[in-house]
Amino acid sequence: MKGIILAGGAGSRLYPLTLVASKQLQPVYDKPMVYYPLTTLIEGGVREFCLISTPQDIPRFRQLLGDGSRLGVSIEYREQARPEGIAQAFRIAADFVGNDAVTLILGDNIFWGGDVFQQAFSRFDGGAVVFGYHVHDPDRYGVVEFDAEGRALSIEEKPKAPKSNYAVPGLYLYDNSVIQIARDLKPSARGELEITDVNVEYLRRGTLRVFKLARGFAWLDAGTSSSLHEASAYVQTIESRQGIKVGCPEEAAFRRGLLSLDRLVEVAGTLPRCDYRSYLEGVISEARRG
């Protein structure tokens, strides 16, 4: 399965921060925001990535992530000249996806807790898989309606009268038919190619599965100034109390077998003396102890 990280958009909700750098390059506690979705997909076993961003920001992402080889993965880049909806990503990255299945993650979504995504990746066998997360303000999101047996009945984008409190967070798994579905989409009243319309089409075909995320699982959308601050505070709390890093792609790549221990030592050695390097050296020491 290939992975798309959508890191475009105007970032208007974070103005004036985004005058300096893209939203997905803003710091979430001690790391650039894009590290978190990248780590999520690496933990799921994805090895081939396409990062989509604006023409002016792609050089900055290249400087940060390169071609992915230092993480044992490959990263390609595609330009999004104008933001025209999440589903536009499948048109932009169609040649990258080829004939494979694909997962799409939004560059400002941060997830933490449990192994539900890893299980979803390993068990994926076609159709579409999305997730349901209980929120108090579902009118801001795509909302899933369930029947008494927990099966999805409908999905609506930002409904005025939500039929449930379950929002669909920004991580989606699709078989290859998503490419043609995206090509056939018509813009919504907002003028966007809606990801909800993609999911509705899979629902119409009877091939959409929705997994409810358990209580205690964290989904943070760091797209506004307040949510960016809240995400940083959350990550700081987890890291300081548990002594682990949230959103560390080097560690994720090592634990997935994409980096050998010797290669992780080399990667850590290229970093300046800082807390991040010290953490990786701790991971190395623990691995050597067995």
Secondary structure as the mmCIF struct_conf table of DSSP 4:
data_model
#
loop_
_struct_conf.conf_type_id
_struct_conf.id
_struct_conf.beg_label_comp_id
_struct_conf.beg_label_asym_id
_struct_conf.beg_label_seq_id
_struct_conf.end_label_comp_id
_struct_conf.end_label_asym_id
_struct_conf.end_label_seq_id
STRN STRN1 LYS A 2 LEU A 6
BEND BEND1 GLY A 9 GLY A 9
HELX_RH_3T_P HELX_RH_3T_P1 SER A 12 LEU A 14
TURN_TY1_P TURN_TY1_P1 TYR A 15 PRO A 16
HELX_RH_3T_P HELX_RH_3T_P2 LEU A 17 LEU A 19
TURN_TY1_P TURN_TY1_P2 VAL A 20 VAL A 20
BEND BEND2 ALA A 21 ALA A 21
HELX_RH_3T_P HELX_RH_3T_P3 LYS A 23 LEU A 25
BEND BEND3 GLN A 26 GLN A 26
STRN STRN2 PRO A 27 VAL A 28
TURN_TY1_P TURN_TY1_P3 TYR A 29 ASP A 30
STRN STRN3 LYS A 31 PRO A 32
TURN_TY1_P TURN_TY1_P4 MET A 33 VAL A 34
HELX_RH_AL_P HELX_RH_AL_P1 TYR A 35 GLU A 43
TURN_TY1_P TURN_TY1_P5 GLY A 44 GLY A 45
STRN STRN4 GLU A 48 SER A 53
TURN_TY1_P TURN_TY1_P6 PRO A 55 ASP A 57
HELX_RH_AL_P HELX_RH_AL_P2 ILE A 58 LEU A 65
TURN_TY1_P TURN_TY1_P7 GLY A 66 ASP A 67
BEND BEND4 GLY A 68 GLY A 68
HELX_RH_3T_P HELX_RH_3T_P4 SER A 69 LEU A 71
TURN_TY1_P TURN_TY1_P8 GLY A 72 GLY A 72
BEND BEND5 VAL A 73 VAL A 73
STRN STRN5 SER A 74 GLU A 79
BEND BEND6 ALA A 81 ARG A 82
TURN_TY1_P TURN_TY1_P9 ILE A 86 ALA A 87
HELX_RH_AL_P HELX_RH_AL_P3 GLN A 88 ILE A 92
TURN_TY1_P TURN_TY1_P10 ALA A 93 ALA A 93
HELX_RH_AL_P HELX_RH_AL_P4 ALA A 94 VAL A 97
TURN_TY1_P TURN_TY1_P11 GLY A 98 ASN A 99
BEND BEND7 ASP A 100 ASP A 100
STRN STRN6 VAL A 102 LEU A 106
TURN_TY1_P TURN_TY1_P12 GLY A 107 ASP A 108
STRN STRN7 ASN A 109 TRP A 112
BEND BEND8 GLY A 113 ASP A 115
HELX_RH_AL_P HELX_RH_AL_P5 VAL A 116 ARG A 123
BEND BEND9 GLY A 126 GLY A 127
STRN STRN8 ALA A 128 HIS A 134
BEND BEND10 HIS A 136 HIS A 136
HELX_RH_3T_P HELX_RH_3T_P5 PRO A 138 ARG A 140
BEND BEND11 TYR A 141 TYR A 141
STRN STRN9 GLY A 142 PHE A 146
TURN_TY1_P TURN_TY1_P13 ALA A 148 GLU A 149
BEND BEND12 GLY A 150 GLY A 150
STRN STRN10 ALA A 152 GLU A 157
BEND BEND13 LYS A 158 LYS A 158
BEND BEND14 LYS A 160 ALA A 161
BEND BEND15 LYS A 163 ASN A 165
STRN STRN11 TYR A 166 ALA A 167
BEND BEND16 GLY A 170 GLY A 170
STRN STRN12 LEU A 171 TYR A 174
TURN_TY1_P TURN_TY1_P14 ASN A 176 SER A 177
HELX_RH_AL_P HELX_RH_AL_P6 VAL A 178 ASP A 184
TURN_TY1_P TURN_TY1_P15 ALA A 189 ARG A 190
BEND BEND17 GLY A 191 GLU A 192
HELX_RH_AL_P HELX_RH_AL_P7 ILE A 195 ARG A 205
TURN_TY1_P TURN_TY1_P16 GLY A 206 GLY A 206
STRN STRN13 LEU A 208 LYS A 212
HELX_LH_PP_P HELX_LH_PP_P1 LEU A 213 ALA A 214
TURN_TY1_P TURN_TY1_P17 ARG A 215 GLY A 216
STRN STRN14 ALA A 218 ASP A 221
BEND BEND18 THR A 224 THR A 224
HELX_RH_AL_P HELX_RH_AL_P8 SER A 225 GLN A 242
BEND BEND19 GLY A 243 GLY A 243
BEND BEND20 VAL A 246 GLY A 247
HELX_RH_AL_P HELX_RH_AL_P9 PRO A 249 ARG A 255
TURN_TY1_P TURN_TY1_P18 ARG A 256 GLY A 257
BEND BEND21 LEU A 258 LEU A 259
HELX_RH_AL_P HELX_RH_AL_P10 LEU A 261 GLY A 269
TURN_TY1_P TURN_TY1_P19 THR A 270 THR A 270
BEND BEND22 LEU A 271 LEU A 271
BEND BEND23 ARG A 273 CYS A 274
HELX_RH_AL_P HELX_RH_AL_P11 ASP A 275 ARG A 289
#
